[in-house]
Amino acid sequence: MTVDYFVMAAYLLGIIGVGWWGRKRAASKSDFLVAGRRLGPLMYTGTMAAVVLGGASTIGGVRLGYTYGISGAAMVFAIGLGLLALSVFFSARIARLKVYTVAEMLSLRYGDTAAVISGIVMWIYTLMLVVTSTIAYASVFDVLFDVPRWVAVVIGGTIVVGYSALGGMWSITLTDMVQFVVKSLGVLVLLLPIAVVRAGGFAEMADKLPDGYFSPTSIGGRTIVTFVLIYTFGMLIGQDIWQRVFTARSDRVASWGGTVAGVYCLVYALAGAVIGMATKSLYPQLASADDAFATIVRHALPTGVRGLVLAAALSAMMSTASGALIASATVANNDIWARLRRRTTTGPKDDEIGSNRLAIVVLGVAAMGIACALGDVIEALTVAYNLLVGGLLVPILGGLVWKRGNLPGAMASMIAGGTTVIVFMVTDGLLANEPIYYGLSAGLVAHVAVSLLTRPTEEAVVQAWHRRLAGEQAVAATELSVV
């Protein structure tokens, strides 16, 4: 695999070079955190697709296709549906707010108190996303180069932390574009058709595969519903996703670019499932379905092409890791640390860039340490997603679509939804479906009931909110939020 190693090494060096070049463009806090809010349709579409399609979407999507057939596309399909819903219904309004974090949006809509709990929950979610992505790409380094897990974590983590800290969102955006192209070539253009041809085409696959592999619901209706609740709704409110929306140069770019990226996710979902099905047809007795992606790449692809496809897998994982890392750093520095220190937005730009860069390095090192200590954090990631969706979905979407929602209702929803999720994860298990079902129900009831039973939001706050939604920048002191 000498040639494959060379291809992958060239890719990694190229990513570092692109990240270094992006450093020159990060001249302000806006440049560093949201790429100056200047991304056009092409770059916005590519970077949005790159951040939502990570290792779980690539390797995990193939694994689900190997296990369940075409219905294994459900998880990534749910991600694509979430991105489509965000882009069509909410992204234009989100982009016009001109904020940096989800917590800032809640602060503008309900008052500053609402941002405290949401900031902590969002930080836990984004940090765990960094950890799981780190473990994913470290496992690829581990297998390919036969090095200890901690060495693999350090190698991959240093690259991701390095280019993320150098230029912030500009470096991440530029590297994501490279990763988007490599991922599209590696998975859609090369691996998908080669795997299907090696399996003898769809007719022969149908003869060899178990019954139900071409059924869109064989994975189970409850599983599909759970995927929608966790991943579709998670796409609507995640800081890592919103921070990409903030990079669009206009609300039209955010809407149309995100829609194209969502359609791309749907295609990617089907591709992963079909690749998994082809692998099942060729290698029906694998010891573990987790080996499906590596098996088809190792045995079906020629030298050189194999290296490009492995680079594509790394692209998927590293783009998600870098996006989650800057999101985690932004929340930690602007929503948590700044509030603890009671800082304002009047500091020098260099200090703002420096503090966010330091947060990326510190959290990146912390994520590498956690990744070295943990072998499998699927349960931890599920906990994070359950808390995110169960605790924050209702107050966030309620703030965007329901005028009567107020601060007591939002706080009650966060507490009721989050507490219910935790209780049912303890009683029914971390991976059970019930926590998210009951958590969302409790949060919705609490938000509506408490909002109706208490006084509406003050008119000054409501007017400031509507001006921000209309694209006007806040100038009055009552319209400023602590960041």
GIGI-V467783 format. One record per residue. N is the residue number from 0. PSI is psi in whole degrees, -180 to 180 (999 if undefined). OMEGA is omega in whole degrees, 0 to 359 (999 if undefined). NEAR is the number of other ideal C-beta (glycine too) atoms within 10 Angstrom. Layout:
# GIGI-V467783
n=N psi=PSI omega=OMEGA near=NEAR
n=N psi=PSI omega=OMEGA near=NEAR
This chain:
# GIGI-V467783
n=0 psi=26 omega=182 near=14
n=1 psi=-46 omega=180 near=8
n=2 psi=-40 omega=179 near=13
n=3 psi=-41 omega=177 near=22
n=4 psi=-39 omega=180 near=13
n=5 psi=-43 omega=180 near=12
n=6 psi=-45 omega=181 near=20
n=7 psi=-39 omega=178 near=22
n=8 psi=-41 omega=179 near=12
n=9 psi=-39 omega=178 near=12
n=10 psi=-47 omega=182 near=20
n=11 psi=-41 omega=176 near=17
n=12 psi=-38 omega=178 near=11
n=13 psi=-39 omega=178 near=14
n=14 psi=-43 omega=179 near=27
n=15 psi=-42 omega=180 near=17
n=16 psi=-43 omega=179 near=14
n=17 psi=-41 omega=178 near=20
n=18 psi=-41 omega=178 near=24
n=19 psi=-41 omega=179 near=15
n=20 psi=-37 omega=180 near=16
n=21 psi=-20 omega=180 near=23
n=22 psi=-33 omega=183 near=15
n=23 psi=-19 omega=185 near=11
n=24 psi=-9 omega=182 near=19
n=25 psi=79 omega=185 near=22
n=26 psi=-7 omega=181 near=13
n=27 psi=171 omega=177 near=13
n=28 psi=-42 omega=178 near=23
n=29 psi=-42 omega=177 near=20
n=30 psi=-44 omega=187 near=20
n=31 psi=-39 omega=186 near=27
n=32 psi=-33 omega=185 near=28
n=33 psi=27 omega=177 near=27
n=34 psi=36 omega=178 near=29
n=35 psi=9 omega=184 near=18
n=36 psi=46 omega=186 near=18
n=37 psi=12 omega=184 near=18
n=38 psi=134 omega=175 near=26
n=39 psi=-177 omega=186 near=12
n=40 psi=-44 omega=185 near=16
n=41 psi=-52 omega=182 near=12
n=42 psi=-37 omega=179 near=21
n=43 psi=-45 omega=180 near=26
n=44 psi=-47 omega=182 near=23
n=45 psi=-45 omega=183 near=25
n=46 psi=-33 omega=178 near=27
n=47 psi=-44 omega=178 near=32
n=48 psi=-36 omega=182 near=27
n=49 psi=-40 omega=186 near=31
n=50 psi=-30 omega=183 near=28
n=51 psi=-21 omega=182 near=31
n=52 psi=92 omega=182 near=30
n=53 psi=-153 omega=181 near=26
n=54 psi=-37 omega=179 near=25
n=55 psi=-37 omega=180 near=23
n=56 psi=-31 omega=183 near=24
n=57 psi=-69 omega=181 near=29
n=58 psi=-43 omega=179 near=23
n=59 psi=-38 omega=178 near=22
n=60 psi=-41 omega=177 near=32
n=61 psi=-41 omega=178 near=34
n=62 psi=-45 omega=179 near=23
n=63 psi=-38 omega=176 near=27
n=64 psi=-38 omega=178 near=30
n=65 psi=-36 omega=185 near=30
n=66 psi=-40 omega=189 near=18
n=67 psi=-9 omega=183 near=25
n=68 psi=-150 omega=186 near=25
n=69 psi=-27 omega=179 near=23
n=70 psi=-12 omega=175 near=23
n=71 psi=-12 omega=177 near=30
n=72 psi=-7 omega=189 near=26
n=73 psi=-41 omega=184 near=26
n=74 psi=-52 omega=181 near=25
n=75 psi=-32 omega=176 near=29
n=76 psi=-40 omega=178 near=25
n=77 psi=-37 omega=176 near=24
n=78 psi=-46 omega=179 near=28
n=79 psi=-41 omega=178 near=27
n=80 psi=-40 omega=178 near=20
n=81 psi=-42 omega=179 near=25
n=82 psi=-38 omega=176 near=31
n=83 psi=-45 omega=180 near=20
n=84 psi=-43 omega=178 near=17
n=85 psi=-45 omega=185 near=28
n=86 psi=-40 omega=184 near=24
n=87 psi=-41 omega=190 near=14
n=88 psi=-27 omega=191 near=14
n=89 psi=-27 omega=191 near=21
n=90 psi=-35 omega=180 near=29
n=91 psi=-44 omega=179 near=21
n=92 psi=-39 omega=179 near=19
n=93 psi=-44 omega=181 near=23
n=94 psi=-36 omega=182 near=25
n=95 psi=-18 omega=181 near=17
n=96 psi=-27 omega=179 near=20
n=97 psi=45 omega=176 near=16
n=98 psi=-179 omega=180 near=23
n=99 psi=-23 omega=185 near=25
n=100 psi=162 omega=175 near=26
n=101 psi=-38 omega=180 near=27
n=102 psi=-35 omega=176 near=31
n=103 psi=-39 omega=177 near=23
n=104 psi=-46 omega=179 near=25
n=105 psi=-35 omega=179 near=29
n=106 psi=-41 omega=178 near=25
n=107 psi=-39 omega=186 near=24
n=108 psi=-42 omega=188 near=26
n=109 psi=-24 omega=189 near=24
n=110 psi=161 omega=190 near=17
n=111 psi=-29 omega=183 near=16
n=112 psi=-34 omega=183 near=13
n=113 psi=-21 omega=185 near=26
n=114 psi=-20 omega=186 near=26
n=115 psi=-57 omega=181 near=17
n=116 psi=-44 omega=182 near=19
n=117 psi=-36 omega=179 near=29
n=118 psi=-42 omega=180 near=25
n=119 psi=-46 omega=179 near=17
n=120 psi=-44 omega=181 near=22
n=121 psi=-36 omega=179 near=32
n=122 psi=-43 omega=178 near=22
n=123 psi=-45 omega=181 near=17
n=124 psi=-49 omega=183 near=28
n=125 psi=-37 omega=179 near=28
n=126 psi=-42 omega=179 near=22
n=127 psi=-31 omega=176 near=23
n=128 psi=-39 omega=176 near=28
n=129 psi=-45 omega=182 near=30
n=130 psi=-48 omega=182 near=27
n=131 psi=-38 omega=177 near=26
n=132 psi=-37 omega=178 near=29
n=133 psi=-45 omega=178 near=32
n=134 psi=-37 omega=182 near=27
n=135 psi=-51 omega=182 near=25
n=136 psi=-25 omega=175 near=27
n=137 psi=-34 omega=179 near=24
n=138 psi=-32 omega=177 near=20
n=139 psi=-46 omega=177 near=22
n=140 psi=-41 omega=182 near=21
n=141 psi=-48 omega=182 near=19
n=142 psi=-43 omega=186 near=14
n=143 psi=-42 omega=188 near=17
n=144 psi=-1 omega=176 near=12
n=145 psi=54 omega=179 near=8
n=146 psi=159 omega=176 near=15
n=147 psi=154 omega=183 near=10
n=148 psi=-41 omega=183 near=15
n=149 psi=-33 omega=177 near=15
n=150 psi=-43 omega=179 near=14
n=151 psi=-41 omega=178 near=24
n=152 psi=-45 omega=182 near=26
n=153 psi=-42 omega=180 near=18
n=154 psi=-56 omega=181 near=16
n=155 psi=-42 omega=182 near=27
n=156 psi=-38 omega=179 near=26
n=157 psi=-39 omega=179 near=14
n=158 psi=-48 omega=182 near=21
n=159 psi=-48 omega=180 near=29
n=160 psi=-38 omega=182 near=23
n=161 psi=-56 omega=184 near=17
n=162 psi=-26 omega=177 near=25
n=163 psi=-42 omega=181 near=28
n=164 psi=-29 omega=183 near=23
n=165 psi=-55 omega=186 near=20
n=166 psi=10 omega=179 near=26
n=167 psi=-138 omega=185 near=28
n=168 psi=-29 omega=178 near=32
n=169 psi=-47 omega=178 near=26
n=170 psi=-42 omega=180 near=29
n=171 psi=-40 omega=179 near=33
n=172 psi=-45 omega=181 near=27
n=173 psi=-43 omega=178 near=23
n=174 psi=-34 omega=177 near=29
n=175 psi=-35 omega=178 near=28
n=176 psi=-42 omega=176 near=18
n=177 psi=-45 omega=181 near=19
n=178 psi=-36 omega=178 near=30
n=179 psi=-44 omega=179 near=24
n=180 psi=-47 omega=181 near=14
n=181 psi=-41 omega=180 near=23
n=182 psi=-42 omega=179 near=26
n=183 psi=-45 omega=179 near=20
n=184 psi=-47 omega=186 near=17
n=185 psi=-45 omega=186 near=26
n=186 psi=-51 omega=187 near=25
n=187 psi=-44 omega=186 near=17
n=188 psi=-36 omega=186 near=13
n=189 psi=-62 omega=188 near=19
n=190 psi=-45 omega=184 near=28
n=191 psi=-58 omega=181 near=19
n=192 psi=-37 omega=180 near=14
n=193 psi=-42 omega=180 near=19
n=194 psi=-43 omega=180 near=24
n=195 psi=-43 omega=179 near=19
n=196 psi=-45 omega=179 near=11
n=197 psi=-31 omega=180 near=16
n=198 psi=-3 omega=177 near=23
n=199 psi=13 omega=181 near=15
n=200 psi=172 omega=185 near=12
n=201 psi=-33 omega=180 near=15
n=202 psi=-47 omega=180 near=7
n=203 psi=-35 omega=176 near=13
n=204 psi=-40 omega=180 near=21
n=205 psi=-34 omega=179 near=13
n=206 psi=-34 omega=186 near=9
n=207 psi=-31 omega=187 near=15
n=208 psi=153 omega=178 near=19
n=209 psi=160 omega=177 near=10
n=210 psi=141 omega=177 near=8
n=211 psi=-6 omega=183 near=13
n=212 psi=-18 omega=176 near=23
n=213 psi=11 omega=177 near=14
n=214 psi=132 omega=182 near=12
n=215 psi=-7 omega=183 near=13
n=216 psi=12 omega=184 near=13
n=217 psi=-19 omega=179 near=18
n=218 psi=-18 omega=177 near=22
n=219 psi=135 omega=182 near=12
n=220 psi=-41 omega=180 near=8
n=221 psi=-38 omega=178 near=10
n=222 psi=-42 omega=179 near=17
n=223 psi=-43 omega=179 near=17
n=224 psi=-41 omega=179 near=15
n=225 psi=-41 omega=177 near=21
n=226 psi=-43 omega=180 near=20
n=227 psi=-45 omega=182 near=17
n=228 psi=-41 omega=184 near=21
n=229 psi=-52 omega=189 near=22
n=230 psi=-42 omega=178 near=25
n=231 psi=-50 omega=179 near=20
n=232 psi=-34 omega=177 near=26
n=233 psi=-36 omega=177 near=25
n=234 psi=-27 omega=183 near=25
n=235 psi=-22 omega=191 near=22
n=236 psi=-2 omega=183 near=26
n=237 psi=137 omega=178 near=28
n=238 psi=-39 omega=180 near=29
n=239 psi=-32 omega=179 near=25
n=240 psi=-46 omega=179 near=24
n=241 psi=-38 omega=183 near=27
n=242 psi=-30 omega=174 near=26
n=243 psi=-36 omega=176 near=33
n=244 psi=-38 omega=180 near=25
n=245 psi=-18 omega=182 near=23
n=246 psi=-13 omega=184 near=26
n=247 psi=141 omega=181 near=28
n=248 psi=-13 omega=177 near=18
n=249 psi=162 omega=178 near=19
n=250 psi=-27 omega=177 near=16
n=251 psi=-42 omega=177 near=13
n=252 psi=-43 omega=180 near=24
n=253 psi=-40 omega=182 near=29
n=254 psi=-54 omega=185 near=20
n=255 psi=-40 omega=178 near=19
n=256 psi=-41 omega=178 near=29
n=257 psi=-35 omega=177 near=30
n=258 psi=-44 omega=177 near=18
n=259 psi=-42 omega=178 near=19
n=260 psi=-38 omega=178 near=26
n=261 psi=-42 omega=177 near=24
n=262 psi=-40 omega=177 near=16
n=263 psi=-40 omega=179 near=22
n=264 psi=-39 omega=179 near=24
n=265 psi=-42 omega=177 near=17
n=266 psi=-43 omega=180 near=15
n=267 psi=-37 omega=178 near=27
n=268 psi=-47 omega=179 near=26
n=269 psi=-38 omega=180 near=18
n=270 psi=-45 omega=180 near=24
n=271 psi=-42 omega=180 near=32
n=272 psi=-42 omega=180 near=28
n=273 psi=-40 omega=177 near=24
n=274 psi=-42 omega=177 near=30
n=275 psi=-40 omega=178 near=30
n=276 psi=-42 omega=178 near=29
n=277 psi=-40 omega=178 near=32
n=278 psi=-41 omega=178 near=28
n=279 psi=-39 omega=179 near=27
n=280 psi=-37 omega=182 near=23
n=281 psi=-39 omega=185 near=18
n=282 psi=76 omega=188 near=16
n=283 psi=-13 omega=187 near=11
n=284 psi=37 omega=178 near=5
n=285 psi=143 omega=180 near=16
n=286 psi=-34 omega=180 near=6
n=287 psi=136 omega=177 near=9
n=288 psi=-23 omega=178 near=19
n=289 psi=-20 omega=181 near=16
n=290 psi=0 omega=187 near=18
n=291 psi=-47 omega=182 near=27
n=292 psi=-50 omega=181 near=28
n=293 psi=-36 omega=182 near=19
n=294 psi=-48 omega=182 near=17
n=295 psi=-35 omega=177 near=25
n=296 psi=-45 omega=184 near=25
n=297 psi=-40 omega=190 near=14
n=298 psi=-22 omega=187 near=12
n=299 psi=-20 omega=188 near=21
n=300 psi=145 omega=177 near=21
n=301 psi=162 omega=178 near=10
n=302 psi=143 omega=182 near=11
n=303 psi=-57 omega=176 near=13
n=304 psi=-40 omega=178 near=19
n=305 psi=-42 omega=179 near=22
n=306 psi=-38 omega=179 near=24
n=307 psi=-41 omega=180 near=19
n=308 psi=-39 omega=176 near=27
n=309 psi=-37 omega=175 near=25
n=310 psi=-35 omega=177 near=25
n=311 psi=-41 omega=178 near=24
n=312 psi=-43 omega=177 near=26
n=313 psi=-38 omega=179 near=27
n=314 psi=-47 omega=181 near=29
n=315 psi=-44 omega=183 near=29
n=316 psi=-42 omega=184 near=28
n=317 psi=-34 omega=178 near=31
n=318 psi=-40 omega=176 near=31
n=319 psi=-41 omega=180 near=30
n=320 psi=-46 omega=182 near=31
n=321 psi=-39 omega=178 near=31
n=322 psi=-42 omega=178 near=31
n=323 psi=-34 omega=181 near=30
n=324 psi=-47 omega=180 near=29
n=325 psi=-31 omega=176 near=30
n=326 psi=-45 omega=179 near=29
n=327 psi=-43 omega=179 near=28
n=328 psi=-40 omega=180 near=29
n=329 psi=-45 omega=179 near=30
n=330 psi=-46 omega=182 near=31
n=331 psi=-44 omega=185 near=22
n=332 psi=-39 omega=188 near=24
n=333 psi=-27 omega=182 near=27
n=334 psi=-28 omega=184 near=27
n=335 psi=-62 omega=184 near=18
n=336 psi=-45 omega=181 near=15
n=337 psi=-35 omega=179 near=19
n=338 psi=-38 omega=178 near=18
n=339 psi=-38 omega=179 near=7
n=340 psi=-3 omega=181 near=9
n=341 psi=45 omega=178 near=7
n=342 psi=160 omega=176 near=17
n=343 psi=-178 omega=181 near=10
n=344 psi=15 omega=186 near=13
n=345 psi=6 omega=181 near=5
n=346 psi=163 omega=178 near=13
n=347 psi=149 omega=181 near=9
n=348 psi=-40 omega=181 near=13
n=349 psi=-39 omega=178 near=11
n=350 psi=-40 omega=180 near=11
n=351 psi=-43 omega=178 near=21
n=352 psi=-44 omega=182 near=19
n=353 psi=-42 omega=181 near=13
n=354 psi=-39 omega=177 near=17
n=355 psi=-36 omega=177 near=23
n=356 psi=-42 omega=178 near=19
n=357 psi=-40 omega=179 near=13
n=358 psi=-39 omega=178 near=22
n=359 psi=-46 omega=181 near=26
n=360 psi=-48 omega=182 near=15
n=361 psi=-48 omega=182 near=15
n=362 psi=-32 omega=176 near=24
n=363 psi=-43 omega=177 near=25
n=364 psi=-41 omega=178 near=14
n=365 psi=-43 omega=179 near=14
n=366 psi=-38 omega=177 near=28
n=367 psi=-40 omega=178 near=22
n=368 psi=-44 omega=179 near=15
n=369 psi=-41 omega=180 near=19
n=370 psi=-36 omega=177 near=27
n=371 psi=-33 omega=184 near=20
n=372 psi=-27 omega=184 near=11
n=373 psi=143 omega=177 near=13
n=374 psi=-36 omega=183 near=9
n=375 psi=117 omega=184 near=9
n=376 psi=27 omega=179 near=20
n=377 psi=-42 omega=179 near=13
n=378 psi=-40 omega=180 near=12
n=379 psi=-39 omega=179 near=16
n=380 psi=-38 omega=177 near=18
n=381 psi=-41 omega=176 near=19
n=382 psi=-46 omega=181 near=20
n=383 psi=-45 omega=179 near=22
n=384 psi=-41 omega=179 near=21
n=385 psi=-43 omega=178 near=28
n=386 psi=-41 omega=180 near=25
n=387 psi=-55 omega=184 near=28
n=388 psi=-46 omega=182 near=27
n=389 psi=-36 omega=184 near=33
n=390 psi=-28 omega=190 near=30
n=391 psi=-20 omega=185 near=30
n=392 psi=-50 omega=184 near=22
n=393 psi=-50 omega=180 near=31
n=394 psi=-32 omega=179 near=30
n=395 psi=-54 omega=180 near=25
n=396 psi=-35 omega=177 near=18
n=397 psi=-38 omega=178 near=23
n=398 psi=-29 omega=181 near=22
n=399 psi=-29 omega=189 near=18
n=400 psi=-15 omega=184 near=11
n=401 psi=114 omega=185 near=15
n=402 psi=-30 omega=187 near=12
n=403 psi=-15 omega=180 near=12
n=404 psi=140 omega=182 near=25
n=405 psi=-179 omega=183 near=27
n=406 psi=-48 omega=178 near=22
n=407 psi=-39 omega=178 near=19
n=408 psi=-41 omega=179 near=28
n=409 psi=-45 omega=180 near=30
n=410 psi=-42 omega=179 near=21
n=411 psi=-39 omega=180 near=24
n=412 psi=-45 omega=178 near=31
n=413 psi=-46 omega=183 near=26
n=414 psi=-47 omega=182 near=16
n=415 psi=-47 omega=181 near=23
n=416 psi=-47 omega=180 near=30
n=417 psi=-43 omega=180 near=21
n=418 psi=-42 omega=180 near=16
n=419 psi=-43 omega=178 near=24
n=420 psi=-47 omega=182 near=27
n=421 psi=-45 omega=182 near=17
n=422 psi=-46 omega=183 near=14
n=423 psi=-25 omega=173 near=22
n=424 psi=-34 omega=178 near=22
n=425 psi=-42 omega=185 near=10
n=426 psi=-36 omega=186 near=10
n=427 psi=-10 omega=181 near=13
n=428 psi=149 omega=184 near=13
n=429 psi=-31 omega=184 near=14
n=430 psi=10 omega=180 near=13
n=431 psi=159 omega=178 near=15
n=432 psi=-29 omega=188 near=16
n=433 psi=-38 omega=183 near=15
n=434 psi=-44 omega=182 near=27
n=435 psi=-34 omega=178 near=27
n=436 psi=-54 omega=184 near=18
n=437 psi=-31 omega=179 near=17
n=438 psi=-46 omega=178 near=28
n=439 psi=-41 omega=180 near=22
n=440 psi=-46 omega=180 near=15
n=441 psi=-42 omega=179 near=23
n=442 psi=-40 omega=180 near=29
n=443 psi=-46 omega=180 near=17
n=444 psi=-45 omega=181 near=15
n=445 psi=-43 omega=182 near=24
n=446 psi=-47 omega=182 near=28
n=447 psi=-48 omega=185 near=18
n=448 psi=-50 omega=184 near=14
n=449 psi=-38 omega=179 near=20
n=450 psi=-40 omega=181 near=23
n=451 psi=-28 omega=183 near=12
n=452 psi=-7 omega=181 near=10
n=453 psi=172 omega=184 near=13
n=454 psi=145 omega=177 near=9
n=455 psi=164 omega=177 near=14
n=456 psi=143 omega=180 near=22
n=457 psi=142 omega=186 near=13
n=458 psi=-36 omega=181 near=8
n=459 psi=-41 omega=178 near=11
n=460 psi=-41 omega=180 near=19
n=461 psi=-44 omega=180 near=14
n=462 psi=-43 omega=178 near=13
n=463 psi=-40 omega=179 near=20
n=464 psi=-46 omega=181 near=20
n=465 psi=-35 omega=177 near=11
n=466 psi=-39 omega=178 near=17
n=467 psi=-40 omega=177 near=20
n=468 psi=-29 omega=179 near=16
n=469 psi=-3 omega=178 near=9
n=470 psi=6 omega=179 near=14
n=471 psi=137 omega=179 near=13
n=472 psi=136 omega=180 near=8
n=473 psi=136 omega=180 near=17
n=474 psi=-23 omega=182 near=9
n=475 psi=155 omega=182 near=10
n=476 psi=-34 omega=181 near=6
n=477 psi=-14 omega=183 near=10
n=478 psi=-1 omega=181 near=17
n=479 psi=144 omega=175 near=15
n=480 psi=151 omega=180 near=21
n=481 psi=125 omega=179 near=17
n=482 psi=999 omega=999 near=22
